[in-house]
Amino acid sequence: MMKVHRNSKGFTLIELLIVIAIIGVLAAIAIPAYTGYTKKAKVGEIIHALGAIKSAVSVYYSEAGATTDATTADLIRTTYGVDVPTGRASFQYTATSREIQATSKITGVTGTMTLTGSTDFKTWTWDGTMDKAYIPKN
């Protein structure tokens, strides 16, 4: 038969405090890292949309020989045939400077991201006022 220990009363207060302290330290490390990853994922959606607009503008230029301004997502859709999501950023294309610009609507990520095409739209460069950690390398 099993012996029952009557003096066993569970965890001591110090053991519980140590566990709470460990959980607090882990949370202090994990929460900022998690928010950074979620911001990068949201910025990734903007980069993806800029890439779609870039492809559409390049095709339009190769077929028409010129491009036209599109200052809103609706104009980008009707002119270039690309449906861009507007939840994370507002988009516009300026034909004279060959710039596709996205202005962030993400909380904690401010500024713009710009994708500029060469005169023949074969090469593109990234720039902008957004934190450089979010802007792709050229």
Secondary structure, DSSP 8 states (H G I E B T S, - for coil): -----TT-----HHHHHHHHHHHHHHHHHHHHHHHHHHHHHHHHHHHHHHHHHHHHHHHHHHHHSS---B-SHHHHHHHH------SSEEEEEETTTTEEEEEE-STT--SEEEEEE-TTSS-EEEEESS-TTTS---
